[in-house]
């Protein structure tokens, strides 16, 4: 996910330039803000209007194109997006455009399409795309030949070239690195909206890799955790721990039921909760079974609902209660919604009659915006604490620090952060900030190992949508990069179920797994060892009595492995509520309360 620092001058330049890709008047050559902040080859922004003979497309006087004016604008925008993205990307320069486009076209040509004649038409059209500066309009004329033989289903309500170029951007960004992306207008709307349309069923995120798997580790069903709130009293309530076996295919709208087996968690969530366009029917059928009951078909009402990114529960240990707070995402750009939810949960923890214990659960949290991480860190860490270091292309690392006083707790707060191989990006940044500043114990497995961030930029018409481009490295407060290797937890705990899943996975569970198995070509190298001059020793004022005190765990604590960690999904004793890492965390809290 993208971690976006809007205050960096290079990022501001990127935003200004890309927002002007439609040749708006504000992007004229006379705009001082663009021209003064332009980066390297962008010292003159006139090429956005096609005035630069070195990089612009052919002018009408030198090349007579068959493309319409909308198609010409889309074509220019397509290549400008690519050039500007390569200009700030950690691994490339704009001079790499031709080679990278050739690589992208080769990958698209390898897609198996039936019949054979259609596949050959696609390959012939793509072979004429050169990516050569000055030949952009010819390239786009070749691409438009795909409109009758495209490997994709094109949108019928938009220009065929616009539809093709959007898919080309998606392929191109995936080719340069697996974490850069192009999102079409519909995907962008979903990313930046707090509301969604669907059933509002909340799935237990653990079920994707633990619950309901058969011996070959294919998911047989997913388990619900509850439902997003609704003002409609007539909605079908699906209680927690309900097993969902099948979901109706609304795209066909003929009653076809799709089995969960073989379906990814992401696809299941989309079919339940991200339905677009809105169907005429008010309900969606699912095959489900309540606890200890037989399977049957339920008609669930479809509705607009507000997504939430944090929830909590109170757990009982042998020595007392612990507050378990789960953050599922760092808000995905939804402004302060996550912060409001987080502060509300912290407020509940403050009212505890005894010393508050909090488990901050970041498992499966793939990240989000750095601004949301900063908000949460500022609620906990002392003023002036380093959260992370950012290093953009050709620049030295700069520290990002807390700028607000934290929430005051009357009694010391015991904080334990739970991570696993699904914790990535912003999750790793927050966990490292709390660990390096000696404010929390991090317990669990090695994290994903992203270590880089992206700039997220909305795009105007005609292509629209948005892009995120990998343009920065992240280092922990102590100057460590977690690229590839992931964050090493304070207390490493092995989940045997995850170990079994790693053996069966064809792609790998962490970035280092993926690199080792060659699943993707990783264009971004691991950063070199940090220069110690960049990262001075931390000087967090923990001697201040008004600041919560850190509680250290002893390495020699003799805690037996929880029973939930000893059961596998195909064992008769396996329980749906089994949570190995969470049980480890509760056992450690029992040790702290002795």
Residue pairs with C-beta under 8 A, 6 or more apart in sequence:
1 329
1 330
1 332
1 366
1 367
1 368
1 369
1 424
1 425
1 426
1 454
2 367
2 368
2 369
2 453
2 454
2 455
2 456
2 468
3 367
3 368
3 369
3 370
3 373
3 425
3 426
3 429
3 453
3 454
3 472
3 474
4 11
4 369
4 370
4 371
4 453
4 454
4 455
4 456
5 11
5 370
5 390
5 400
5 453
5 472
6 12
6 15
6 371
8 390
8 392
8 398
9 37
10 39
10 88
10 392
10 393
10 395
10 471
11 392
11 455
11 471
12 37
13 34
13 37
13 38
13 39
13 42
14 39
14 84
14 88
14 455
14 457
14 469
14 471
15 455
15 457
16 33
16 34
16 37
17 27
17 34
17 38
17 42
17 45
17 48
17 84
18 81
18 84
18 457
18 459
18 467
19 457
19 458
19 459
19 460
20 26
20 27
20 34
20 45
20 48
20 460
21 48
21 77
21 80
21 81
21 459
21 460
21 463
22 73
22 77
22 460
22 461
22 462
23 48
23 49
23 50
23 73
23 76
24 460
27 34
27 45
27 48
27 49
28 49
29 35
29 44
29 45
29 46
29 49
29 51
31 45
34 45
35 43
35 44
35 45
38 44
38 45
39 87
39 88
40 87
41 87
41 94
42 84
42 87
44 52
46 52
47 54
47 55
47 56
47 80
48 80
50 56
50 57
50 59
50 76
54 133
55 83
55 133
55 134
56 76
56 134
57 72
57 75
57 76
57 79
57 134
57 136
57 137
58 65
58 134
58 135
58 136
58 137
58 138
63 137
63 138
65 72
65 137
65 141
66 141
67 75
67 137
67 140
67 141
67 144
67 161
68 159
70 159
70 162
70 462
71 140
71 144
71 159
71 161
71 162
72 137
72 140
73 462
74 140
74 159
74 161
74 162
74 165
74 462
74 463
75 136
75 137
75 139
75 140
75 161
75 165
76 136
77 459
77 462
77 463
78 136
78 140
78 165
78 168
78 169
78 463
79 97
79 136
81 169
81 459
81 463
81 467
82 97
82 100
82 101
82 169
82 172
83 94
83 97
85 173
85 180
85 467
85 469
86 92
86 93
86 94
86 96
86 97
86 100
86 176
87 93
87 94
88 392
88 393
88 455
88 469
88 471
89 176
89 177
89 180
89 393
89 469
89 470
89 471
90 393
90 452
90 470
90 471
90 472
90 473
90 524
91 176
91 177
91 470
91 523
91 524
91 525
92 100
92 176
92 523
97 131
97 133
98 130
98 131
98 132
98 133
99 131
100 131
100 172
100 175
100 176
101 129
101 130
101 131
101 172
102 130
102 131
103 175
104 168
104 171
104 172
104 175
105 126
105 127
105 129
107 171
107 175
108 122
108 126
108 151
108 168
108 171
109 122
109 123
109 126
109 127
111 119
111 122
111 151
112 119
113 119
113 122
113 151
118 149
121 145
121 146
121 148
121 149
122 146
122 149
122 150
122 151
124 145
125 142
125 143
125 145
125 146
125 149
126 142
126 143
126 146
128 138
128 139
128 142
129 139
129 142
129 143
130 138
130 139
131 139
132 139
140 161
140 165
143 161
143 164
143 165
143 168
144 160
144 161
144 164
146 164
147 154
147 160
147 161
147 164
150 164
150 167
152 163
152 164
152 167
154 160
154 163
154 164
155 163
159 462
162 462
162 463
165 463
166 182
166 184
166 463
166 465
169 182
169 463
169 465
169 467
170 181
170 182
170 184
172 182
173 180
173 181
173 182
173 467
173 469
174 180
174 181
176 523
177 470
177 522
177 523
177 524
178 514
178 520
178 522
179 450
179 452
179 454
179 468
179 470
179 524
180 454
180 467
180 468
180 469
180 470
181 454
181 467
181 468
182 465
182 466
182 467
183 191
183 465
183 466
183 467
183 468
184 464
184 465
185 464
185 465
186 276
187 465
188 458
188 464
188 465
188 466
190 196
190 274
190 276
191 332
191 333
191 466
192 332
192 333
192 334
192 458
193 334
194 306
194 307
194 334
194 337
195 304
195 305
195 306
195 307
196 273
196 274
196 304
196 305
196 307
197 274
197 275
197 276
197 278
197 302
197 303
197 304
197 305
198 272
198 273
198 274
198 275
198 284
198 302
198 303
198 305
199 227
199 238
199 272
199 273
199 284
199 286
199 300
199 301
199 302
199 303
200 227
200 228
200 230
200 235
200 273
200 303
200 305
201 224
201 227
201 228
201 238
201 244
201 272
201 273
201 300
202 224
202 225
202 226
202 227
202 228
203 222
203 223
203 224
203 225
203 244
203 265
203 268
203 269
203 272
204 211
204 222
204 223
204 224
204 225
205 225
205 265
205 328
205 363
205 364
206 363
206 364
206 579
207 219
207 221
207 222
207 223
207 265
208 219
208 222
208 264
208 265
209 497
209 498
209 501
210 497
210 569
210 578
211 221
211 222
211 223
211 569
211 576
212 219
212 220
212 221
212 222
212 223
212 243
212 260
212 569
213 219
213 220
213 569
213 570
214 220
214 261
214 570
215 570
216 504
217 500
217 501
217 504
218 261
218 262
219 260
219 261
219 262
219 263
219 265
220 245
220 260
220 261
221 243
221 244
221 245
221 260
222 243
222 244
222 260
222 265
222 268
223 241
223 242
223 243
223 244
223 576
224 238
224 239
224 240
224 241
224 242
224 244
225 240
226 239
226 240
227 235
227 237
227 238
228 305
228 306
228 307
228 308
229 305
229 306
230 303
230 305
232 301
232 303
234 301
235 300
235 301
235 303
236 283
236 298
236 299
236 300
236 301
238 288
238 298
238 300
239 290
239 291
241 291
241 576
241 577
242 288
242 289
242 290
242 291
243 288
243 289
243 295
244 260
244 268
244 272
244 286
244 287
244 288
245 259
245 260
245 287
245 288
245 289
245 295
246 257
246 258
246 259
246 260
246 286
246 287
247 257
247 258
247 260
247 263
247 268
247 271
247 272
247 284
247 286
247 287
248 255
248 256
248 257
248 258
248 284
248 285
248 286
249 256
249 257
249 258
249 271
250 271
250 275
250 279
250 281
250 284
253 279
253 281
255 285
257 285
257 287
257 297
258 271
260 268
272 284
272 286
273 305
275 284
275 302
278 302
279 302
281 302
282 301
282 302
283 299
283 300
283 301
283 302
284 299
284 300
284 302
285 297
285 298
285 299
285 300
286 297
286 298
286 300
287 295
287 296
287 297
287 298
288 295
288 296
288 298
289 295
289 296
307 334
308 337
308 341
309 327
309 328
309 329
309 330
309 331
309 332
309 334
309 337
309 338
309 341
310 325
310 326
310 327
310 328
310 338
310 341
310 342
310 345
311 325
311 326
311 328
312 323
312 324
312 325
312 326
312 345
312 348
313 324
314 321
314 322
314 323
314 324
315 321
315 322
315 323
315 324
315 359
315 582
315 586
316 322
317 586
317 587
317 589
317 590
317 593
318 590
319 589
319 590
319 593
319 594
320 354
320 357
320 593
321 352
321 354
321 357
322 357
322 358
322 359
322 586
322 589
323 345
323 348
323 349
323 352
323 356
323 357
323 358
323 359
324 358
324 359
324 361
324 582
325 342
325 345
325 349
325 358
325 359
325 360
325 361
326 361
327 338
327 342
327 360
327 361
327 362
327 365
327 376
327 427
328 364
328 365
329 338
329 365
329 366
329 367
329 368
330 338
330 365
330 367
330 368
330 369
330 372
330 373
330 426
330 427
330 430
331 337
331 338
331 339
331 368
331 369
331 372
332 368
332 369
333 368
333 369
333 456
336 375
338 368
338 372
338 375
338 376
339 372
339 375
339 376
342 375
342 376
342 379
343 379
343 407
346 379
346 407
349 356
349 358
349 413
350 356
350 407
350 409
350 410
354 411
355 411
355 412
355 413
355 414
356 409
356 411
356 413
356 414
357 413
357 414
357 416
357 589
357 592
357 593
358 413
358 414
358 415
358 416
359 416
359 417
359 418
359 582
359 585
359 586
359 589
360 415
360 416
360 417
360 418
360 434
360 440
361 418
361 582
362 417
362 418
362 419
362 423
362 427
362 430
362 431
363 418
363 419
363 420
363 422
363 423
363 444
363 581
364 420
364 422
364 423
365 422
365 423
365 424
365 426
365 427
366 422
366 424
366 425
366 427
366 448
367 424
367 425
367 426
367 427
367 428
367 450
368 425
368 426
369 426
369 456
370 388
370 400
370 426
370 429
370 453
372 426
373 387
373 388
373 426
373 429
373 430
373 433
374 387
374 400
374 402
376 430
377 385
377 387
377 402
377 430
377 433
377 434
378 402
378 403
378 404
378 406
379 406
379 407
380 406
380 407
380 415
380 434
380 439
380 548
381 387
381 402
381 406
381 433
381 434
381 437
381 439
381 540
382 402
382 406
382 437
382 540
382 541
382 542
382 544
382 547
383 402
383 403
383 404
383 405
383 406
384 401
384 402
384 540
384 541
385 401
385 402
385 433
385 437
385 477
385 538
385 540
386 399
386 400
386 401
386 433
386 436
386 437
386 477
386 538
387 399
387 400
387 401
387 402
387 429
387 430
387 433
387 477
388 399
388 400
388 429
388 432
388 433
388 474
388 475
388 476
388 477
389 397
389 398
389 399
389 400
389 474
389 475
389 476
389 477
389 479
389 534
389 535
390 397
390 398
390 400
390 453
390 472
390 473
390 474
391 397
391 398
391 472
391 473
391 474
391 475
391 527
392 471
392 472
393 471
393 472
396 534
397 473
397 475
397 479
397 530
397 534
397 535
399 477
406 547
406 548
408 546
409 548
412 548
412 549
412 551
413 548
414 551
414 589
414 592
415 434
415 439
415 440
415 441
416 440
416 441
416 442
416 443
416 585
416 588
416 589
417 430
417 431
417 434
417 435
417 440
417 441
417 442
417 443
418 443
418 444
418 581
418 582
418 585
419 427
419 428
419 431
419 442
419 443
419 444
419 445
419 447
419 487
419 489
420 444
420 445
420 447
420 495
420 498
420 581
421 445
421 446
421 447
421 448
421 486
421 498
421 509
421 510
422 448
422 509
423 431
423 444
423 447
423 448
423 487
424 447
424 448
424 449
424 450
425 448
425 450
425 453
427 447
428 447
428 448
428 449
428 450
428 451
428 474
428 482
428 486
428 487
429 474
429 476
431 440
431 442
431 447
431 487
431 489
432 476
432 477
432 480
432 482
432 487
433 476
433 477
434 440
434 442
435 441
435 442
435 476
435 487
435 489
435 490
436 476
436 477
436 478
436 538
437 477
437 538
437 540
438 540
438 542
438 550
439 548
439 550
440 550
441 490
441 491
441 551
441 552
441 553
441 588
442 487
442 489
442 490
442 491
443 489
443 490
443 491
443 493
443 581
443 584
443 585
443 588
444 489
444 491
444 492
444 493
444 581
444 584
445 489
445 492
445 493
445 494
445 495
445 498
445 581
446 485
446 486
446 487
446 488
446 489
446 492
446 510
447 482
447 486
447 487
447 510
448 486
448 510
448 511
449 482
449 483
449 484
449 485
449 486
449 487
449 510
449 511
449 512
450 474
450 482
450 483
450 511
451 473
451 474
451 481
451 482
451 483
451 484
451 526
451 527
452 470
452 472
452 473
452 474
452 483
452 524
453 470
453 471
453 472
453 473
453 474
454 468
454 469
454 470
454 471
454 472
455 468
455 469
455 471
455 472
456 466
456 467
456 468
457 466
457 467
457 468
457 469
458 465
458 466
459 465
459 466
459 467
470 524
473 481
473 483
473 527
474 481
474 482
475 481
475 527
475 530
475 534
475 535
476 482
476 487
477 535
477 538
478 535
478 538
479 530
479 532
479 534
479 535
480 530
481 526
481 527
481 530
483 511
483 524
483 526
483 527
484 511
484 512
484 515
484 526
485 512
485 526
486 510
486 511
486 512
490 553
491 553
491 588
493 580
493 581
493 584
495 565
495 580
495 581
496 565
496 566
496 568
496 580
497 568
497 569
497 580
498 509
500 568
501 509
502 508
502 509
502 513
505 513
506 517
506 519
507 513
507 514
507 517
507 519
508 514
508 516
508 517
508 519
511 522
513 519
514 520
514 522
515 522
541 547
542 549
542 550
551 592
553 588
553 591
553 592
557 588
557 591
559 584
559 587
559 588
559 591
560 587
562 580
562 583
562 584
562 587
563 583
564 575
564 578
564 579
564 580
564 583
565 580
565 583
565 584
567 573
567 574
567 575
567 578
568 574
